[in-house]
Amino acid sequence: MSAKNDGVVLLHGISRTHRSFRKMQAAIEAAGFATLNAGYASRHHALEALAEGIHPAIAQFTADTQGQIHFVGHSMGGLLARIYIAQHRPQHLGRVVMLGTPNGGSELADRLKNVTLYRAWFGPAGQQLVTERDAATCALFPAVDYPVGIIAGNRSVDPTSSLFLPKPHDGRVSVENTKLDGMADHIVIGTSHPLLPTNKLAIGQTIAFLSDGGFSRP
């Protein structure tokens, strides 16, 4: 597949900014893709409102792109990509890469959802990251019918969060809960949740999936 006419939308995680994707963005552009590194107010709105908020920029990027539109999401950014595609699917949708995305929810969010500091910092979307989702939240995530590649980490730099997560995990999300019914490929690499967007191997594997629809293996 030639990437020269394809575009990639990058969606950062909760409480992060577009700057967290700059290293990966540069590598994806070097591989021949156009990019939209979309910033959004992750801590201030529910997921469905965030999807509406990013729509104008993605719609313009789609209109300016001749080829397919791919998505790469870190953590909650992967969930946002799923909701956006369900609500505003690009006509020429390509592939989706998720980095440490809690597709099955985060056990850490389960533990912290009622803690005042957590609620204040992570806002409405933080309440939607739990493993037991209500009917309204479940409805935001229809079954995927497009190629999804998932990269999970299996190391943690946070000993406290490790007490609440089943192994293996990346310090925020268990490897098991990154998985998704209908995914095309899944790979585990040796890094922690915050470092997934800047990890050299994760970047290489992201480009491999965007280009070929599968991760590279020896």
Backbone as CSV, one residue per row, in Angstrom:
resi,resn,N_x,N_y,N_z,CA_x,CA_y,CA_z,C_x,C_y,C_z
1,MET,0.838,-1.203,0.000,0.000,0.000,0.000,0.867,1.245,0.000
2,SER,0.535,2.215,-0.834,1.243,3.486,-0.820,0.600,4.415,0.184
3,ALA,1.447,5.027,1.042,0.929,5.912,2.078,0.871,7.365,1.625
4,LYS,1.331,7.656,0.415,1.562,9.053,0.053,0.288,9.895,0.032
5,ASN,-0.857,9.278,-0.163,-2.112,10.024,-0.185,-2.963,9.778,1.051
6,ASP,-2.473,9.004,2.006,-3.241,8.659,3.196,-2.973,9.639,4.331
7,GLY,-3.959,9.765,5.218,-3.823,10.624,6.384,-4.011,9.848,7.664
8,VAL,-3.378,10.312,8.733,-3.462,9.672,10.041,-3.883,10.705,11.075
9,VAL,-4.976,10.416,11.779,-5.434,11.260,12.880,-4.860,10.701,14.176
10,LEU,-4.160,11.526,14.937,-3.565,11.128,16.211,-4.390,11.707,17.349
11,LEU,-4.797,10.838,18.288,-5.623,11.253,19.423,-4.932,10.859,20.722
12,HIS,-4.503,11.851,21.481,-3.774,11.610,22.725,-4.696,11.083,23.825
13,GLY,-4.114,10.705,24.944,-4.871,10.160,26.064,-5.386,11.237,27.002
14,ILE,-6.120,10.800,28.007,-6.694,11.717,28.984,-5.592,12.392,29.795
15,SER,-5.762,13.680,30.031,-4.830,14.550,30.767,-3.503,14.744,30.042
16,ARG,-3.418,14.309,28.790,-2.239,14.564,27.970,-2.573,15.646,26.943
17,THR,-1.602,16.005,26.103,-1.833,16.960,25.023,-1.265,16.391,23.730
18,HIS,-1.464,17.143,22.650,-0.948,16.700,21.360,0.569,16.565,21.381
19,ARG,1.231,17.241,22.310,2.698,17.156,22.372,3.183,15.742,22.660
20,SER,2.359,14.938,23.331,2.767,13.567,23.651,2.939,12.713,22.403
21,PHE,2.386,13.171,21.284,2.458,12.410,20.035,3.454,12.992,19.026
22,ARG,4.193,14.014,19.410,5.059,14.675,18.433,6.114,13.743,17.848
23,LYS,6.736,12.914,18.677,7.765,11.999,18.180,7.164,10.997,17.201
24,MET,6.021,10.414,17.559,5.377,9.463,16.658,4.876,10.169,15.401
25,GLN,4.362,11.366,15.561,3.881,12.129,14.402,4.991,12.317,13.380
26,ALA,6.171,12.703,13.851,7.297,12.915,12.942,7.661,11.627,12.209
27,ALA,7.630,10.498,12.911,7.982,9.223,12.295,6.924,8.802,11.269
28,ILE,5.655,9.022,11.585,4.576,8.670,10.658,4.656,9.528,9.396
29,GLU,4.963,10.810,9.573,5.122,11.685,8.408,6.323,11.254,7.569
30,ALA,7.399,10.841,8.235,8.581,10.377,7.509,8.281,9.116,6.706
31,ALA,7.277,8.353,7.154,6.877,7.141,6.439,5.954,7.453,5.269
32,GLY,5.591,8.729,5.092,4.835,9.122,3.918,3.390,9.494,4.143
33,PHE,2.923,9.469,5.385,1.543,9.815,5.692,1.416,11.305,6.035
34,ALA,0.289,11.892,5.701,-0.079,13.188,6.262,-0.643,12.945,7.654
35,THR,-0.552,13.923,8.551,-1.054,13.723,9.908,-1.894,14.898,10.389
36,LEU,-2.801,14.578,11.277,-3.524,15.574,12.067,-3.356,15.169,13.521
37,ASN,-2.568,15.930,14.262,-2.328,15.660,15.682,-3.332,16.505,16.464
38,ALA,-4.463,15.905,16.766,-5.610,16.657,17.280,-5.561,16.806,18.799
39,GLY,-5.505,18.031,19.268,-5.634,18.282,20.696,-7.094,18.427,21.074
40,TYR,-7.426,18.063,22.304,-8.810,18.200,22.771,-8.817,18.295,24.293
41,ALA,-9.877,18.859,24.833,-9.974,19.108,26.283,-10.422,17.837,27.003
42,SER,-9.500,16.898,27.140,-9.836,15.547,27.585,-10.430,15.479,28.984
43,ARG,-10.124,16.461,29.839,-10.553,16.397,31.239,-11.873,17.123,31.501
44,HIS,-12.452,17.722,30.487,-13.569,18.625,30.738,-14.916,18.178,30.171
45,HIS,-14.921,17.098,29.397,-16.175,16.679,28.764,-16.246,15.158,28.718
46,ALA,-17.464,14.646,28.560,-17.663,13.215,28.363,-17.181,12.821,26.968
47,LEU,-16.963,11.530,26.770,-16.398,11.043,25.515,-17.225,11.440,24.304
48,GLU,-18.544,11.345,24.403,-19.383,11.652,23.244,-19.282,13.125,22.860
49,ALA,-19.150,14.004,23.858,-18.976,15.429,23.568,-17.594,15.703,22.980
50,LEU,-16.584,14.990,23.462,-15.236,15.144,22.909,-15.208,14.734,21.438
51,ALA,-15.941,13.676,21.082,-15.999,13.236,19.684,-16.600,14.316,18.798
52,GLU,-17.619,14.995,19.306,-18.210,16.092,18.540,-17.244,17.262,18.431
53,GLY,-16.481,17.500,19.483,-15.558,18.619,19.491,-14.434,18.486,18.480
54,ILE,-13.974,17.259,18.237,-12.879,17.064,17.289,-13.365,16.917,15.848
55,HIS,-14.672,16.850,15.663,-15.210,16.573,14.328,-14.844,17.626,13.282
56,PRO,-14.988,18.930,13.559,-14.677,19.898,12.501,-13.256,19.773,11.951
57,ALA,-12.279,19.605,12.827,-10.894,19.499,12.371,-10.676,18.228,11.551
58,ILE,-11.268,17.111,12.011,-11.096,15.852,11.279,-11.834,15.899,9.951
59,ALA,-13.005,16.515,9.925,-13.760,16.635,8.676,-12.978,17.432,7.639
60,GLN,-12.322,18.513,8.073,-11.507,19.309,7.147,-10.294,18.521,6.677
61,PHE,-9.648,17.806,7.613,-8.495,16.976,7.257,-8.898,15.906,6.259
62,THR,-10.061,15.299,6.463,-10.564,14.276,5.548,-10.816,14.858,4.167
63,ALA,-11.405,16.053,4.127,-11.696,16.694,2.849,-10.420,17.027,2.080
64,ASP,-9.336,17.280,2.819,-8.068,17.651,2.191,-7.194,16.445,1.853
65,THR,-7.646,15.259,2.192,-6.853,14.040,2.019,-7.449,13.172,0.930
66,GLN,-6.635,12.798,-0.036,-7.132,12.017,-1.168,-7.312,10.537,-0.834
67,GLY,-6.461,10.019,0.034,-6.487,8.591,0.320,-7.317,8.232,1.529
68,GLN,-6.922,7.165,2.185,-7.639,6.684,3.361,-7.313,7.526,4.594
69,ILE,-8.242,7.479,5.542,-8.038,8.148,6.818,-7.865,7.083,7.896
70,HIS,-6.706,7.055,8.531,-6.393,6.131,9.607,-6.439,6.875,10.946
71,PHE,-6.530,6.120,12.019,-6.530,6.711,13.362,-5.502,5.997,14.226
72,VAL,-4.814,6.771,15.074,-3.931,6.217,16.103,-4.322,6.876,17.414
73,GLY,-4.688,6.072,18.411,-5.100,6.616,19.693,-4.315,6.026,20.844
74,HIS,-3.821,6.894,21.715,-3.163,6.433,22.927,-4.164,6.435,24.065
75,SER,-4.247,5.330,24.808,-5.103,5.233,25.987,-6.545,5.609,25.641
76,MET,-7.109,6.601,26.310,-8.491,6.995,26.041,-8.680,7.486,24.610
77,GLY,-7.594,7.922,23.977,-7.688,8.349,22.587,-8.183,7.253,21.667
78,GLY,-7.879,5.993,22.013,-8.400,4.875,21.228,-9.898,4.731,21.368
79,LEU,-10.405,4.943,22.589,-11.856,4.917,22.797,-12.519,6.068,22.041
80,LEU,-11.880,7.227,22.066,-12.420,8.374,21.354,-12.477,8.095,19.852
81,ALA,-11.464,7.429,19.325,-11.473,7.063,17.912,-12.655,6.146,17.607
82,ARG,-12.919,5.173,18.469,-14.048,4.261,18.249,-15.367,5.028,18.214
83,ILE,-15.551,5.951,19.151,-16.787,6.724,19.197,-16.885,7.640,17.987
84,TYR,-15.788,8.291,17.638,-15.813,9.190,16.487,-16.188,8.434,15.215
85,ILE,-15.588,7.281,15.015,-15.881,6.495,13.810,-17.347,6.054,13.804
86,ALA,-17.883,5.711,14.964,-19.294,5.317,15.040,-20.215,6.480,14.684
87,GLN,-19.815,7.698,15.040,-20.661,8.873,14.829,-20.395,9.574,13.498
88,HIS,-19.148,9.574,13.051,-18.755,10.351,11.874,-17.773,9.567,11.014
89,ARG,-18.122,8.372,10.656,-17.196,7.502,9.933,-16.736,8.144,8.614
90,PRO,-15.432,8.309,8.434,-14.943,8.820,7.149,-15.298,7.871,6.009
91,GLN,-15.573,8.441,4.856,-15.963,7.612,3.711,-14.875,6.617,3.352
92,HIS,-13.621,7.050,3.457,-12.503,6.175,3.112,-11.732,5.824,4.385
93,LEU,-12.422,5.218,5.331,-11.789,4.814,6.579,-10.753,3.737,6.329
94,GLY,-9.584,3.914,6.952,-8.522,2.937,6.813,-8.386,2.065,8.049
95,ARG,-7.244,2.150,8.720,-6.933,1.287,9.853,-6.851,2.096,11.137
96,VAL,-6.951,1.390,12.257,-6.913,2.032,13.569,-5.888,1.315,14.436
97,VAL,-4.992,2.074,15.038,-4.022,1.536,15.992,-4.340,2.110,17.364
98,MET,-4.398,1.234,18.360,-4.645,1.652,19.740,-3.440,1.299,20.602
99,LEU,-2.993,2.261,21.405,-1.842,2.077,22.277,-2.315,2.106,23.728
100,GLY,-2.346,0.954,24.386,-2.748,0.904,25.785,-4.177,1.352,26.026
101,THR,-5.039,1.178,25.060,-6.431,1.627,25.192,-7.232,0.670,26.075
102,PRO,-7.954,1.193,27.065,-8.747,0.329,27.957,-10.078,-0.074,27.319
103,ASN,-10.004,-0.911,26.303,-11.229,-1.326,25.618,-12.185,-2.052,26.553
104,GLY,-11.629,-2.777,27.504,-12.449,-3.445,28.515,-12.541,-2.652,29.805
105,GLY,-12.118,-1.388,29.766,-12.105,-0.555,30.964,-10.820,-0.723,31.754
106,SER,-10.622,0.156,32.709,-9.431,0.110,33.560,-9.824,-0.242,34.987
107,GLU,-9.186,-1.267,35.518,-9.435,-1.637,36.912,-9.002,-0.527,37.861
108,LEU,-8.042,0.272,37.433,-7.607,1.397,38.254,-8.717,2.448,38.359
109,ALA,-9.413,2.687,37.254,-10.556,3.612,37.288,-11.656,3.084,38.200
110,ASP,-11.836,1.771,38.229,-12.817,1.179,39.140,-12.518,1.560,40.591
111,ARG,-11.245,1.508,40.937,-10.831,1.790,42.313,-10.955,3.267,42.675
112,LEU,-10.749,4.127,41.699,-10.619,5.553,41.982,-11.833,6.388,41.595
113,LYS,-12.804,5.808,40.946,-13.895,6.593,40.362,-14.645,7.451,41.375
114,ASN,-14.683,7.033,42.644,-15.406,7.806,43.659,-14.493,8.691,44.514
115,VAL,-13.210,8.700,44.193,-12.258,9.534,44.924,-12.372,10.971,44.404
116,THR,-12.527,11.917,45.298,-12.781,13.311,44.912,-11.695,13.863,43.996
117,LEU,-10.434,13.604,44.313,-9.335,14.132,43.513,-9.367,13.553,42.103
118,TYR,-9.630,12.259,41.989,-9.725,11.616,40.670,-10.853,12.236,39.857
119,ARG,-12.016,12.390,40.471,-13.173,12.950,39.768,-12.894,14.384,39.312
120,ALA,-12.227,15.152,40.169,-11.943,16.535,39.817,-10.923,16.634,38.683
121,TRP,-9.917,15.762,38.702,-8.840,15.854,37.722,-9.238,15.273,36.367
122,PHE,-9.860,14.098,36.374,-10.148,13.413,35.114,-11.526,13.729,34.545
123,GLY,-12.398,14.336,35.319,-13.645,14.837,34.783,-14.617,13.760,34.317
124,PRO,-15.604,14.147,33.489,-16.653,13.217,33.061,-16.119,11.993,32.322
125,ALA,-15.131,12.185,31.467,-14.606,11.046,30.706,-13.942,10.026,31.612
126,GLY,-13.346,10.493,32.707,-12.715,9.574,33.643,-13.691,8.586,34.243
127,GLN,-14.941,8.994,34.373,-15.967,8.108,34.899,-16.393,7.052,33.883
128,GLN,-16.048,7.263,32.624,-16.426,6.327,31.562,-15.344,5.292,31.274
129,LEU,-14.263,5.314,32.054,-13.151,4.397,31.817,-13.227,3.132,32.659
130,VAL,-14.306,2.970,33.412,-14.451,1.826,34.306,-14.747,0.550,33.521
131,THR,-14.596,-0.582,34.189,-14.823,-1.869,33.516,-16.306,-2.218,33.410
132,GLU,-17.112,-1.723,34.343,-18.558,-1.973,34.297,-19.236,-0.724,33.746
133,ARG,-19.612,-0.766,32.480,-20.194,0.397,31.813,-21.719,0.319,31.811
134,ASP,-22.351,1.483,31.970,-23.807,1.505,31.906,-24.251,1.388,30.448
135,ALA,-25.555,1.255,30.251,-26.083,1.004,28.908,-25.760,2.146,27.955
136,ALA,-25.827,3.373,28.446,-25.569,4.525,27.587,-24.125,4.541,27.105
137,THR,-23.193,4.199,27.998,-21.787,4.172,27.603,-21.512,3.013,26.660
138,CYS,-22.100,1.860,26.938,-21.906,0.698,26.053,-22.379,1.003,24.636
139,ALA,-23.462,1.780,24.538,-24.012,2.103,23.225,-23.066,2.952,22.389
140,LEU,-22.109,3.609,23.044,-21.140,4.427,22.316,-20.130,3.585,21.553
141,PHE,-20.038,2.299,21.898,-18.989,1.439,21.347,-19.579,0.259,20.580
142,PRO,-20.111,0.481,19.383,-20.584,-0.654,18.581,-19.416,-1.547,18.172
143,ALA,-19.747,-2.748,17.716,-18.711,-3.678,17.270,-17.893,-3.058,16.140
144,VAL,-16.605,-3.324,16.132,-15.745,-2.764,15.088,-15.843,-3.615,13.821
145,ASP,-15.914,-2.945,12.684,-15.921,-3.628,11.390,-14.857,-3.020,10.485
146,TYR,-13.746,-2.636,11.104,-12.608,-2.068,10.404,-11.351,-2.620,11.066
147,PRO,-10.210,-2.592,10.382,-8.991,-3.216,10.934,-8.448,-2.450,12.140
148,VAL,-8.319,-3.159,13.254,-7.800,-2.571,14.490,-6.570,-3.352,14.940
149,GLY,-5.477,-2.646,15.166,-4.283,-3.243,15.748,-4.034,-2.637,17.118
150,ILE,-3.773,-3.480,18.105,-3.653,-3.017,19.489,-2.254,-3.322,20.022
151,ILE,-1.619,-2.286,20.574,-0.304,-2.421,21.197,-0.475,-2.221,22.701
152,ALA,-0.072,-3.210,23.479,-0.174,-3.139,24.935,1.218,-3.142,25.549
153,GLY,1.366,-2.460,26.669,2.613,-2.491,27.416,2.507,-3.464,28.583
154,ASN,3.661,-3.949,29.057,3.631,-4.898,30.179,4.597,-4.528,31.306
155,ARG,4.937,-3.228,31.382,5.798,-2.767,32.461,5.161,-1.578,33.156
156,SER,5.496,-1.406,34.429,4.931,-0.303,35.193,6.020,0.398,35.984
157,VAL,5.898,1.720,36.077,6.818,2.497,36.900,6.110,3.016,38.151
158,ASP,4.888,2.552,38.373,4.065,3.027,39.496,3.706,1.856,40.400
159,PRO,4.438,1.650,41.487,4.176,0.495,42.353,2.813,0.551,43.032
160,THR,2.271,1.744,43.245,0.970,1.859,43.894,-0.142,1.343,43.005
161,SER,-0.182,1.795,41.758,-1.231,1.346,40.844,-1.120,-0.148,40.566
162,SER,0.094,-0.675,40.650,0.291,-2.097,40.383,-0.451,-2.985,41.381
163,LEU,-0.783,-2.439,42.537,-1.508,-3.216,43.542,-2.929,-3.538,43.100
164,PHE,-3.473,-2.749,42.174,-4.876,-2.885,41.797,-5.096,-3.489,40.420
165,LEU,-4.013,-3.828,39.732,-4.135,-4.296,38.360,-3.690,-5.749,38.226
166,PRO,-4.464,-6.568,37.526,-4.030,-7.943,37.267,-2.860,-7.960,36.290
167,LYS,-1.896,-8.808,36.554,-0.721,-8.898,35.684,-1.037,-9.725,34.449
168,PRO,-0.375,-9.420,33.331,0.537,-8.297,33.083,-0.240,-7.011,32.825
169,HIS,0.416,-5.876,33.066,-0.226,-4.581,32.870,0.848,-3.530,32.613
170,ASP,0.407,-2.320,32.246,1.351,-1.242,31.941,1.349,-0.145,32.998
171,GLY,0.733,-0.437,34.148,0.630,0.545,35.211,-0.680,1.311,35.208
172,ARG,-1.450,1.185,34.132,-2.756,1.832,34.035,-3.847,0.876,33.564
173,VAL,-3.465,-0.017,32.666,-4.443,-0.915,32.038,-3.833,-2.314,31.957
174,SER,-4.627,-3.328,32.284,-4.141,-4.697,32.120,-4.077,-5.049,30.644
175,VAL,-3.137,-5.899,30.291,-3.014,-6.335,28.904,-4.324,-6.944,28.421
176,GLU,-4.970,-7.722,29.274,-6.225,-8.370,28.879,-7.289,-7.350,28.495
177,ASN,-7.341,-6.245,29.215,-8.392,-5.267,28.949,-8.077,-4.317,27.800
178,THR,-6.901,-4.477,27.200,-6.658,-3.742,25.954,-7.280,-4.460,24.761
179,LYS,-7.590,-5.738,24.914,-8.080,-6.537,23.792,-9.499,-6.149,23.412
180,LEU,-9.847,-6.452,22.160,-11.134,-6.049,21.617,-11.640,-7.119,20.666
181,ASP,-12.890,-7.504,20.821,-13.484,-8.457,19.881,-13.416,-7.882,18.466
182,GLY,-12.940,-8.687,17.548,-12.860,-8.255,16.160,-11.551,-7.598,15.783
183,MET,-10.625,-7.477,16.748,-9.338,-6.848,16.424,-8.579,-7.699,15.408
184,ALA,-7.793,-7.018,14.564,-7.031,-7.721,13.535,-5.709,-8.247,14.061
185,ASP,-5.110,-7.542,15.036,-3.813,-7.966,15.565,-3.614,-7.354,16.950
186,HIS,-2.773,-8.011,17.743,-2.492,-7.560,19.105,-1.060,-7.930,19.433
187,ILE,-0.329,-6.991,20.047,1.060,-7.261,20.399,1.370,-6.604,21.738
188,VAL,2.267,-7.236,22.486,2.681,-6.720,23.794,4.159,-6.350,23.723
189,ILE,4.488,-5.139,24.213,5.875,-4.703,24.204,6.281,-4.278,25.611
190,GLY,7.573,-4.225,25.841,8.093,-3.955,27.178,8.218,-2.479,27.485
191,THR,7.103,-1.839,27.766,7.126,-0.438,28.161,5.910,-0.134,29.021
192,SER,5.907,1.059,29.612,4.814,1.450,30.498,3.796,2.307,29.746
193,HIS,2.653,2.500,30.367,1.545,3.205,29.733,1.922,4.603,29.242
194,PRO,2.530,5.455,30.065,2.816,6.817,29.599,3.807,6.880,28.448
195,LEU,4.671,5.864,28.328,5.750,5.900,27.336,5.376,5.260,26.004
196,LEU,4.175,4.698,25.900,3.788,4.030,24.655,3.890,4.941,23.428
197,PRO,3.463,6.204,23.487,3.534,7.029,22.261,4.945,7.384,21.825
198,THR,5.915,7.288,22.725,7.287,7.664,22.386,8.233,6.466,22.290
199,ASN,7.743,5.285,22.595,8.573,4.091,22.543,8.928,3.756,21.086
200,LYS,10.206,3.536,20.826,10.671,3.298,19.457,10.001,2.083,18.829
201,LEU,9.871,1.002,19.596,9.243,-0.204,19.062,7.764,0.023,18.785
202,ALA,7.091,0.733,19.702,5.671,1.021,19.498,5.457,1.875,18.254
203,ILE,6.350,2.830,18.038,6.240,3.674,16.847,6.429,2.841,15.584
204,GLY,7.437,1.979,15.591,7.670,1.122,14.438,6.511,0.193,14.154
205,GLN,5.941,-0.370,15.203,4.812,-1.284,15.027,3.557,-0.536,14.560
206,THR,3.394,0.688,15.030,2.266,1.488,14.564,2.356,1.720,13.065
207,ILE,3.520,2.101,12.599,3.702,2.339,11.172,3.517,1.048,10.376
208,ALA,3.988,-0.071,10.918,3.818,-1.354,10.242,2.340,-1.681,10.050
209,PHE,1.535,-1.452,11.093,0.115,-1.768,10.972,-0.588,-0.806,10.021
210,LEU,-0.254,0.468,10.105,-0.863,1.435,9.186,-0.540,1.087,7.738
211,SER,0.665,0.589,7.504,1.116,0.305,6.138,0.618,-1.035,5.622
212,ASP,0.640,-2.055,6.483,0.421,-3.424,6.018,-0.751,-4.149,6.673
213,GLY,-1.360,-3.549,7.702,-2.497,-4.197,8.347,-2.135,-5.252,9.355
214,GLY,-0.857,-5.310,9.740,-0.416,-6.269,10.747,0.874,-5.804,11.383
215,PHE,1.183,-6.321,12.581,2.420,-5.968,13.248,3.576,-6.833,12.748
216,SER,4.781,-6.301,12.895,5.984,-7.034,12.455,6.401,-8.005,13.539
217,ARG,6.747,-9.204,13.115,7.227,-10.219,14.046,8.445,-10.906,13.445
218,PRO,9.373,-11.372,14.308,10.563,-12.051,13.793,10.192,-13.261,12.945
